[in-house]
């Protein structure tokens, strides 16, 4: 809690273009002064807000922006409001009214204020609270609980005691130690929130101790600012910037169209404080008291009647202002430029920002610099910190009051920034409606600046640098659903010229028909509702749902990591309302986002709404000359570059395919057109309605088709479908035609609840019954009136249960339809689902039937025995009461259901083909993959990209496994659509290589891979995107790289040898230990997620060059390579082995030349490790040796071998080297020994080689080249 208030709050220096400042840092914030975040490479400042389009002519701004200023509690306030001049007095009156009200409730200087009446009340008296006080004290109660007592305004009596003894500090009294002051120890027993009892409704407060007291200072200030903004909004003002004493709350935007913003400045150093704060010895007691102030030197300590009445006695000297003014002039910290900017924070509508620092009130106690923040845990005033948190700036959505409290609490933790971040991350979801959306935590040691950043994101500066390296590309997107539009928008943002082709007359596809919503964890709507979702739960739910098919871990991690960003992109950039949350079947938490009903109660189908918004964005926001949408354009072929004649001829490995464009048919004129492209993105959807002569359903799932369509299903009808007739698998077929791989083509999802229309029960195309029917409390009943499944289980489970536990539909005229169940909703479930949405299905489409009660439902609708239905409903009610259904294991009950419920509705629902999980196989960069049909070793990737071809959405496979989790379809479209569009748009890089030796290159993280199925427990492969999908790293074989990344405000660095061959495109990969032996950099690598920012630099190393059939190290020809690898030193050896064999005897070998003589050429490897779990790539090494036994041999040595081990044991010695390397050494044989491993390993190996006669110039050691 604060003992004193920042003296800089008296002087309110406002720059002409500034919006305002955050408290402790005395900041001002014109957007055009933005400074890039610190990074490891030189970067130019990005002046994005200095756009002339956002600046008004001189004098014009005053017509639309009104400014009201004043002083309350010795602190200036300022309100900037978008309004005409004639409303200025109204604004002034509204603000003044709120601030006067705040004084009457919270001021310690007003004798009869409400807070003083509380402080003076006796123990045991129930004190009636005003509505204003109730709101604040309920917040106190919540904050005290969620911060575990870190935030505690009831420490006021102890602070008063310290204040009284402050003068004695000049005589050696230690005001920071409660142990040395028995009186303070006694006060501490009741100076906490536990001495107050607040009623649950917040209407009364009772003290448990007579002397318990409250100082609601900063919290009340934040409350008053919130109330000012609320009052202005009620009066019809939309664009508001309200600041008081450095706390800020905004609404809307600046009238120029930019966000409101603040700048956060760097705190002064400890050295500056030591030289600024007067010591008692220098000034004497009276002078010292006059000069107690903060380090900024921007004004006198405020005597605030609202916020700092407890400081009144201490700071009553008349000359304080003059002394402090002298200090400001002498120190020079009143100058803006004297304090570097840490960050510029744009504020979204409704955001608040506050800052707390350890320099706001600083004074000497003995030889210690003590500041104003009180640590409740230790009962101490805190010491100015060099290594701990020195400043905390907190941005929240909504509440300035809570932002102020959290900034103080973060500082009061007395911890380093990463621990403060953990505290904020833990506290934020528990605040209930208020969310921490950003923070900046500063420590002087380093210094470290820890900024809130969503996992898998990169900073603006790194992104700007990365996106400045390519030429505009021509991109063709095939398919006009959400994945297609996401790809097109992202490609245009990279500067590409995009043509989007859609075979239908209208865009939208199945995306426009989606009803469930879009999944995401860690989103703002989740935070608002206190949903404690996490990565591990999302990924577990997705993989569990897809069990039985391929859930590629890399793709799942991309989907998971980018889910929050996908939701944010739709909400903030596209303008889609996604504030409604629901928990669908198979989900551990509420994470499926959809739109709220309109103000009139009408539903807004989420798929249609999203497609409407993205189309509007394309029309209104994107340059029309950069994107063209052509409808009725059916792509019939992917154009390919003809391979070189000799490509792959040595080993019959097919040349890698390259797509160069598309050929399409104009469906209106039937003309054929060809479009050349630098990259093509397939987003054509699935094959859930493919009844064509080349039907993928007939080929892979004939059991789902009726006899009329060549299937062998159990009925002539076959399984109905919710898909549009356009879902015919066009993109999958295009990919198959050029040799792309497919996956899980037999995995077809049945949605359990598509409606059976009683007017047309055998129609093969069904209307989808939204997942929310069951998520809102609908229960499934069979024809006998029995429940038979957990309604919230996976779609596959519910569908199978219906098909096995229910009966076919039989119409009045005897026509037989599909197997169906009844979906029943009581009135509460109907309300939860939405009466407006229900009216559409019930009244407009006639899909629901009504019943006044359950007996009527049984007799007149379902046609079952009422007793059977009654037993079912009563059993369900009992299950809900105990929290679990013992029959179906259901453990979430959205609404209670009772036999006495009335106003029921029921609909027939049947499983239908809804989604095809199979499709084209893609990489974690959304590249379509083909198989390198290899028959000799592991020299080539088993999967490699089709060059220039990307895909996203239902056309792909490998994300959803055997059964897609509800809500993941729209998510996949956005995440992989944007990824594909971004990679396609950056494909024309100016440089063929990416990395340089002179500077750090910003890249993004791609994925982490296992090294071995059996071994490699302690090792993983980390893969990074290069800037372009066709770009090479620019490294020689054996050259290593430096990796740098920021974690918890620290820049960590490591050095690694790539595994990837230099000629591989689009990525570079390294092998790392993932335990503590990997060094500090592994902490960053374990924390980074796909899309996350990191930096690479080319370094030194072996540098082998391949020329024809010859290998050179510098000018020296090499024919026989002996390799010694220790631990993760195997990484460069894998690269060397692959490159050697690839160029000499593999696909890269010269055409029409004989293979090298194995008697004089080859590679031999000794691989040493501590234990089997440290091994990596053992399968790779074995497969290479099997394929090329004449050219490659390897031998593994373990110091701690497992039982049954048959190779080397202990350490590599001279005998091992003689038997398993090229020996004896012969200069004429062109031999080279390469050593890589821990420095000690390399040193011992070098010494041993010298002892057996290998000359020093024939040995290359990475640590001592």
Secondary structure, DSSP 8 states (H G I E B T S, - for coil): -BSS--GGGTS----TT---B-TTTT----GGG------SS------TT--GGG---TTTGGGTEEEEEEEETTEEEEEEEE--GGGHHHHHHHHHHHHHHHHHHH-SSSTT-HHHHHHHS-TT-EEE--HHHHHHHHHHHHHHHHTTTSS-GGGHHHHHHHHHTTGGGGGT--TT-STT-HHHHHHHTTSSGGGEEE-TTSSEEEESSTT-----HHHHHHHHHHHHHHHHHHTT---EEEEETTEEEEES--TTSS-EEEEEE----HHHHHHHS--HHHHHHHHHHHT-B-TT--S-----TTT-GGGTTTT--TTHHHHHHHHHHHH-TTSGGGS-EEEEEEE-TTEEEEEEETTSSEEEETTEEEEEEEETTTTEEEE--SSSEEEEEEEEES-HHHHHHHHHHHHHT---HHHHHHHHHHHHTTSSS-EEEEEEEEETTTTEEEE---TT---HHHHHHHTTSB---EEEEE--SHHHHHHHHHHHHTT-EEEEE-SSSSS-GGGGG--S-EE-SS-HHHHHTT----HHHHHHHHHHHTTTS---HHHHHHHHHTHHHHHHIIIIIS-----EEE--TT-SS--EEE----TTS----HHHHHHHHHHHHHHHHS-TTTEEEE-SEEEEEEEE----TTTTTTTT-----BEEEEEEEETTT--EEEEE-SEEEE-----TT--STT-HHHHH-GGGB-GGGT---SSSSB--B-S-TT-S-HHHHHHHHTTB-EE-TT-EEEEEEEE--TTSTT-SB--B--THHHHTT-EEE-TTS---S-TTS-HHHHHHHHHHHSEEEE-TTS-EEEEEEEEEE-HHHHHHH-HHHHHIIIIIS--EEEEEEHHHIIIIII-S-HHHHHHHHHHHHHHHHHT--TTT-----SS---TT-EEEEEEEEEEEEEEE--EEEB-TT-EEEEE----STTSS-SEEEEEEEEE-GGGEESSSTTS--TTHHHHHHHHHHHHHHHHHHT-SBSSSB---SSS-EEEEEEEEEES-SSS-TTEEEEEEE-SSTT-B----EEEEEEEEEEETTEEEEEEEEBSS-TT-BSEEEEEEE-SGGG-THHHHHHH--TT-EEEEEEEEEEEEEEETTEEEETTEEE-EEEEEEEGGGHHHHHHHHHHHHHHHTSTTS-TT-----TTT-EEEEEEEEEEGGG---HHHHHHHHHH-TTTEEEEEEEEE--TT--SEES---HHHHHHHS--S--GGGTEEEEEES-HHHHHHHHHHHHHTT--GGGEEEGGG-
